[in-house]
């Protein structure tokens, strides 16, 4: 079996190339990549924004709202930032602590998602759920 040399790291490969005379040893900056196309926000992000907005409208701290909801302030913060994917029971508890029903909260999040939908997209992105239901 033939032995192969370990691959060179990108930095080592660059160091072995002679500099071009025109750039005086400095490489040209990398070209900028085009911005990624806008994507629909995730449910958890839209929910978190709605919960934070409701809490701020009431002038409450994370500690106050979390205490009434029966969750930790850290957990509520993670939900508001869209890091955690809360269960429906947790959403109902936090919504209740903010004086909003689960139905009203769901409708508000849905309306926010509808208003932020990327232009030109009128159909769901994923059709897999429909295929499973058939």
C-alpha positions as CSV (number, residue, x, y, z in Angstrom):
1,X,0.0,0.0,0.0
2,X,1.4,3.4,-1.0
3,X,1.7,6.1,1.6
4,X,0.2,9.4,0.9
5,X,1.3,12.7,2.3
6,X,-1.1,14.4,4.7
7,X,-3.1,17.2,3.1
8,X,-1.8,20.7,3.4
9,X,-3.9,23.1,5.3
10,X,-5.2,26.1,3.2
11,X,-2.7,28.4,5.0
12,X,0.3,26.1,4.3
13,X,-0.7,25.9,0.6
14,X,-1.0,29.7,0.4
15,X,2.5,30.1,1.9
16,X,4.1,27.9,-0.7
17,X,2.7,29.9,-3.6
18,X,5.0,32.7,-4.8
19,X,3.4,36.2,-4.6
20,X,2.4,37.8,-7.8
21,X,4.5,40.8,-8.7
22,X,1.5,43.1,-9.1
23,X,0.2,42.5,-5.5
24,X,3.4,43.0,-3.6
25,X,2.8,39.9,-1.6
26,X,-0.8,40.8,-0.7
27,X,-3.7,38.8,-1.9
28,X,-6.8,40.4,-3.2
29,X,-9.8,40.3,-0.9
30,X,-12.2,37.5,-1.5
31,X,-15.2,38.4,-3.6
32,X,-18.4,39.0,-1.7
33,X,-21.0,36.3,-2.0
34,X,-24.5,37.2,-2.9
35,X,-26.9,37.5,0.0
36,X,-29.0,34.3,0.6
37,X,-32.5,34.6,-0.6
38,X,-35.0,35.6,2.1
39,X,-36.6,32.7,3.8
40,X,-39.8,32.5,5.8
41,X,-39.2,32.9,9.5
42,X,-39.6,29.8,11.7
43,X,-42.7,29.5,13.9
44,X,-40.5,29.5,17.1
45,X,-38.9,32.8,16.1
46,X,-42.3,34.5,15.3
47,X,-43.7,33.1,18.5
48,X,-40.8,34.4,20.5
49,X,-41.1,37.9,19.0
50,X,-44.8,38.0,19.8
51,X,-44.3,36.9,23.4
52,X,-41.6,39.4,23.9
53,X,-43.7,42.2,22.4
54,X,-46.6,41.3,24.7
55,X,-44.4,41.2,27.7
56,X,-42.9,44.6,26.8
57,X,-46.3,46.1,26.2
58,X,-47.2,45.1,29.8
59,X,-44.0,46.6,31.1
60,X,-42.9,43.3,32.7
61,X,-39.6,41.7,33.3
62,X,-38.7,38.1,32.3
63,X,-38.7,37.2,36.0
64,X,-42.3,38.5,36.6
65,X,-43.8,36.8,33.5
66,X,-41.8,33.6,34.0
67,X,-42.9,33.4,37.6
68,X,-46.6,33.6,36.8
69,X,-46.1,31.1,33.9
70,X,-44.3,28.6,36.1
71,X,-41.1,28.6,34.0
72,X,-37.6,29.8,34.6
73,X,-36.6,33.2,33.4
74,X,-33.8,31.6,31.3
75,X,-36.3,29.3,29.6
76,X,-38.6,32.2,28.8
77,X,-35.7,34.2,27.4
78,X,-34.7,31.2,25.2
79,X,-38.3,30.9,24.0
80,X,-38.4,34.7,23.2
81,X,-35.2,34.4,21.3
82,X,-36.4,31.5,19.2
83,X,-33.9,29.0,20.7
84,X,-36.4,26.7,22.4
85,X,-39.3,25.0,20.7
86,X,-41.9,25.1,23.5
87,X,-44.7,22.6,23.9
88,X,-48.3,23.7,23.5
89,X,-48.6,23.5,27.3
90,X,-45.7,25.9,27.7
91,X,-47.1,28.3,25.1
92,X,-50.5,28.3,26.8
93,X,-48.8,28.9,30.2
94,X,-46.7,31.8,29.0
95,X,-49.7,33.2,27.0
96,X,-51.9,32.9,30.1
97,X,-49.3,34.8,32.2
98,X,-49.5,37.5,29.6
99,X,-53.3,37.6,29.6
100,X,-53.7,36.2,26.1
101,X,-55.5,32.9,25.1
102,X,-53.7,30.3,23.1
103,X,-56.1,30.9,20.2
104,X,-55.4,34.7,20.2
105,X,-51.7,34.1,20.5
106,X,-51.7,31.6,17.6
107,X,-53.7,34.0,15.4
108,X,-51.4,36.9,16.2
109,X,-48.3,34.8,15.3
110,X,-50.0,33.5,12.1
111,X,-50.8,37.0,11.0
112,X,-47.2,38.2,11.7
113,X,-45.9,35.3,9.6
114,X,-48.4,36.1,6.8
115,X,-47.2,39.7,6.7
116,X,-43.5,38.7,6.6
117,X,-43.9,36.1,3.9
118,X,-41.3,36.6,1.1
119,X,-42.7,38.3,-2.0
120,X,-43.8,35.9,-4.7
121,X,-44.3,32.9,-2.4
122,X,-47.9,31.9,-2.2
123,X,-47.6,28.2,-1.6
124,X,-46.2,26.2,1.3
125,X,-42.4,25.6,1.1
126,X,-42.8,21.9,2.2
127,X,-45.4,19.7,0.7
128,X,-44.2,16.6,2.6
129,X,-46.9,17.1,5.3
130,X,-49.6,16.9,2.6
131,X,-48.1,13.8,1.2
132,X,-48.1,12.1,4.6
133,X,-51.8,13.0,5.1
134,X,-52.8,11.3,1.8
